[in-house]
Structures are given as C-alpha cells and as structure tokens.
Amino acid sequence: MSASRVLVVDDEPDMVENCARILKKAGYECLTETDPRRALALVESERPDLLLTDLKMPGMDGMELLRRARETDPALPVILITAFATIESAVAAIKDGAFDYLPKNFSVDQLRIAVERALRQRELQLENVNLKSQLRGTLGFENIIGRSPAMAPRRSSRSTAPRCPSSSWNRSFSATSGAPSRAR
C-alpha cells in the first residue's frame, strides 16, 4: 500500500517546510504549496488524501480553500492551522467541514495525531461507501429471485401469467371472522 498523500498549504514557506518534514518522517508523502489557488489546482490534479492548510492567507483564506476543495472531493479531510486561533473561528471551521483545527504552536505529536485521525476517518468513509456499493449489488431487488436453472421457468412465467380481469366487486375481509365478504 502506498503512503497517504498530504497537501500542506501555508503562505509561510518555513511553516510548509516544517510540516512537510514532520509528516515525511512519519511516513507520509507530502505535496507542498504556498499559494492557495495553486493548491486548489493540486487538489484537483493530484487528489491528496488530506489537506493541511493555514487559515489566514492572501488571495484565498483557508475556509474558502476548504469549501472549494470539498467540492472537488467531498470526502477530503481538512485540518486548519492558524496563528490566530479563537473559539469562534474554530467553531466556524468545524461547522464548515474541517476535520480538526490546530493553533500554530502545535507540537509534533499533536500534528501527527490529528493527521492520523483524519486519514483514518477518510479510510473508514471510503470503506463504508465501497461496502454499501457492494451490498447494493449483492442484495439489490434484482437478486431477490434466484438465478439458478431450476428457477428459470418460474422467472419467465411471472411475466406471462394472465392478469385478473378488473371487476366492480371489491374484496374485503370481515373484521370479526376474517372471512371474505363482498362490497360494492
């Protein structure tokens, strides 16, 4: 299995380099970008497994990058990092679909754990989609009637069975005895 690919986006080149170094040591393949617009193009062309992005950047902030990246890949987990962490911005980020939110004074372990959790979540999400697809194929309506040779005559007779003629008589059942009665 190949290493998970993490796209690291920050307008500060040192931050991009440090995050990439930490994540490469942890065994991840890193794509890096300092321009959020070019990062969005990378999301479309490279299909990373995770987006790690700064919140405040010129041109396009991290929240806009998150929204636009999720349009391309709805299952893409996004971790926002910021030097301007507030409770309000953290709540807004999570409401808009961020997987996690880290203040820029995060430790190496905090970054690694957040990335591991986000990638595990993505793995489970994709596995769930695949299993649902397999179940639909296996347990779909068309598979209710058997496909064995012994069932072939029964399947074909279903479509050619004569229909009952329509009648002005409705059949109902008596509530007390359960016996059929006729109603007009």
VEXDREN-2710 file (C-alpha; in Angstrom, 1 decimal):
% VEXDREN-2710
k/r/px/py/pz
1/MET/0.0/0.0/0.0
2/SER/1.4/3.4/-0.9
3/ALA/1.9/6.2/1.6
4/SER/-1.0/8.6/2.2
5/ARG/-0.6/11.9/0.5
6/VAL/-0.9/15.1/2.4
7/LEU/-1.1/18.5/0.8
8/VAL/0.4/21.2/3.0
9/VAL/-0.6/24.8/2.2
10/ASP/0.6/27.9/4.0
11/ASP/1.7/31.3/2.8
12/GLU/4.8/31.0/5.1
13/PRO/7.4/28.8/3.4
14/ASP/9.1/27.9/6.7
15/MET/5.8/26.5/8.0
16/VAL/5.2/24.5/4.9
17/GLU/8.7/23.1/5.1
18/ASN/8.5/22.2/8.8
19/CYS/5.1/20.5/8.5
20/ALA/6.3/18.5/5.4
21/ARG/9.5/17.4/7.3
22/ILE/7.4/16.2/10.3
23/LEU/5.0/14.4/8.1
24/LYS/7.6/12.8/5.8
25/LYS/9.3/11.5/9.0
26/ALA/6.0/9.9/10.0
27/GLY/5.9/8.1/6.6
28/TYR/3.5/10.4/4.6
29/GLU/4.1/11.7/1.1
30/CYS/3.8/15.5/1.1
31/LEU/2.7/17.9/-1.6
32/THR/3.5/21.5/-0.7
33/GLU/2.2/24.8/-1.8
34/THR/2.4/28.4/-0.6
35/ASP/-0.3/29.7/-2.9
36/PRO/-3.9/28.6/-2.1
37/ARG/-5.1/28.9/-5.8
38/ARG/-2.3/26.6/-7.0
39/ALA/-3.1/24.3/-4.0
40/LEU/-6.7/24.0/-5.3
41/ALA/-5.4/23.0/-8.7
42/LEU/-3.3/20.3/-6.9
43/VAL/-6.4/19.1/-5.1
44/GLU/-8.0/18.6/-8.5
45/SER/-5.0/17.1/-10.3
46/GLU/-3.2/15.1/-7.5
47/ARG/-6.1/14.0/-5.4
48/PRO/-4.4/14.1/-2.0
49/ASP/-5.7/12.1/1.0
50/LEU/-5.6/15.1/3.3
51/LEU/-5.4/18.9/3.1
52/LEU/-3.5/20.7/5.9
53/THR/-3.9/24.4/5.4
54/ASP/-3.4/27.7/7.1
55/LEU/-6.5/29.7/7.9
56/LYS/-5.3/33.2/7.0
57/MET/-3.6/33.5/3.6
58/PRO/-3.6/36.3/1.0
59/GLY/-5.8/35.7/-2.1
60/MET/-7.9/32.9/-0.6
61/ASP/-8.2/32.0/3.0
62/GLY/-8.2/28.5/4.4
63/MET/-12.0/28.4/4.8
64/GLU/-12.6/29.2/1.1
65/LEU/-9.9/26.6/0.2
66/LEU/-11.7/24.1/2.4
67/ARG/-15.1/24.7/0.8
68/ARG/-13.7/24.6/-2.8
69/ALA/-11.5/21.5/-2.1
70/ARG/-14.5/19.7/-0.7
71/GLU/-16.5/20.5/-3.9
72/THR/-13.8/18.5/-5.7
73/ASP/-13.5/15.7/-3.2
74/PRO/-16.3/15.7/-0.6
75/ALA/-14.5/13.0/1.5
76/LEU/-11.3/15.0/1.7
77/PRO/-10.4/15.7/5.4
78/VAL/-9.1/19.2/6.0
79/ILE/-7.1/20.3/9.0
80/LEU/-6.9/24.1/9.5
81/ILE/-3.9/25.6/11.3
82/THR/-3.6/29.2/12.4
83/ALA/-1.6/31.6/14.5
84/PHE/-4.9/33.5/15.2
85/ALA/-6.8/30.7/17.0
86/THR/-10.1/31.8/18.5
87/ILE/-13.0/29.7/19.7
88/GLU/-15.3/31.4/17.2
89/SER/-13.0/30.6/14.2
90/ALA/-12.6/27.0/15.5
91/VAL/-16.4/26.5/15.7
92/ALA/-16.9/28.1/12.2
93/ALA/-14.2/25.8/10.7
94/ILE/-15.7/22.7/12.2
95/LYS/-19.2/23.7/11.1
96/ASP/-17.9/24.3/7.6
97/GLY/-16.5/20.7/7.5
98/ALA/-12.9/21.0/8.8
99/PHE/-11.8/17.7/10.5
100/ASP/-9.6/19.5/13.0
101/TYR/-8.3/22.9/13.9
102/LEU/-4.8/23.4/15.4
103/PRO/-3.2/26.6/16.7
104/LYS/0.2/27.1/15.1
105/ASN/2.0/26.5/18.4
106/PHE/1.1/22.8/18.0
107/SER/3.5/20.1/18.9
108/VAL/4.9/17.4/16.6
109/ASP/2.7/14.8/18.3
110/GLN/-0.4/17.0/18.0
111/LEU/0.1/17.3/14.3
112/ARG/0.9/13.6/13.8
113/ILE/-2.2/12.5/15.9
114/ALA/-4.5/14.9/14.0
115/VAL/-3.2/13.7/10.7
116/GLU/-3.5/10.0/11.7
117/ARG/-7.1/10.5/12.9
118/ALA/-8.2/12.4/9.8
119/LEU/-6.7/9.8/7.5
120/ARG/-8.3/7.0/9.5
121/GLN/-11.7/8.8/9.2
122/ARG/-11.2/9.1/5.4
123/GLU/-10.3/5.4/5.2
124/LEU/-13.5/4.5/7.1
125/GLN/-15.6/6.8/5.0
126/LEU/-14.3/5.3/1.7
127/GLU/-14.7/1.7/3.1
128/ASN/-18.3/2.5/4.1
129/VAL/-19.1/3.8/0.6
130/ASN/-17.5/0.7/-1.0
131/LEU/-19.3/-1.7/1.3
132/LYS/-22.7/0.0/0.6
133/SER/-22.0/-0.3/-3.1
134/GLN/-21.2/-4.0/-2.8
135/LEU/-24.3/-4.6/-0.7
136/ARG/-26.5/-2.8/-3.3
137/GLY/-25.0/-5.1/-6.0
138/THR/-25.4/-8.3/-3.9
139/LEU/-28.7/-7.6/-2.2
140/GLY/-30.4/-5.4/-4.8
141/PHE/-34.0/-6.1/-5.9
142/GLU/-32.9/-7.9/-9.0
143/ASN/-31.3/-10.6/-6.8
144/ILE/-34.4/-11.4/-4.8
145/ILE/-35.5/-14.1/-7.2
146/GLY/-32.9/-16.9/-7.6
147/ARG/-30.9/-17.2/-10.8
148/SER/-30.4/-21.0/-10.8
149/PRO/-31.5/-23.0/-13.8
150/ALA/-34.3/-24.5/-11.7
151/MET/-35.8/-21.1/-11.2
152/ALA/-35.6/-20.0/-14.9
153/PRO/-39.1/-21.4/-15.8
154/ARG/-40.6/-19.7/-12.8
155/ARG/-39.0/-16.3/-13.6
156/SER/-40.2/-16.4/-17.2
157/SER/-43.8/-17.4/-16.2
158/ARG/-44.0/-14.4/-13.9
159/SER/-44.2/-12.0/-16.9
160/THR/-46.6/-14.2/-18.9
161/ALA/-49.1/-15.0/-16.2
162/PRO/-52.6/-13.9/-17.0
163/ARG/-53.9/-10.9/-15.2
164/CYS/-57.2/-11.0/-13.3
165/PRO/-59.9/-9.1/-15.1
166/SER/-61.0/-5.9/-13.4
167/SER/-64.2/-6.1/-11.5
168/SER/-66.6/-3.7/-9.9
169/TRP/-66.6/-6.0/-6.9
170/ASN/-64.0/-5.2/-4.2
171/ARG/-62.9/-8.0/-1.9
172/SER/-62.6/-7.1/1.7
173/PHE/-62.3/-9.2/4.9
174/SER/-64.7/-9.2/7.8
175/ALA/-63.1/-7.9/10.9
176/THR/-64.8/-10.4/13.2
177/SER/-64.4/-13.7/11.3
178/GLY/-61.6/-12.9/8.8
179/ALA/-63.9/-14.4/6.1
180/PRO/-64.1/-12.7/2.7
181/SER/-67.1/-10.5/2.1
182/ARG/-68.1/-8.6/-1.0
183/ALA/-68.7/-4.8/-1.0
184/ARG/-70.0/-2.7/-3.8
END
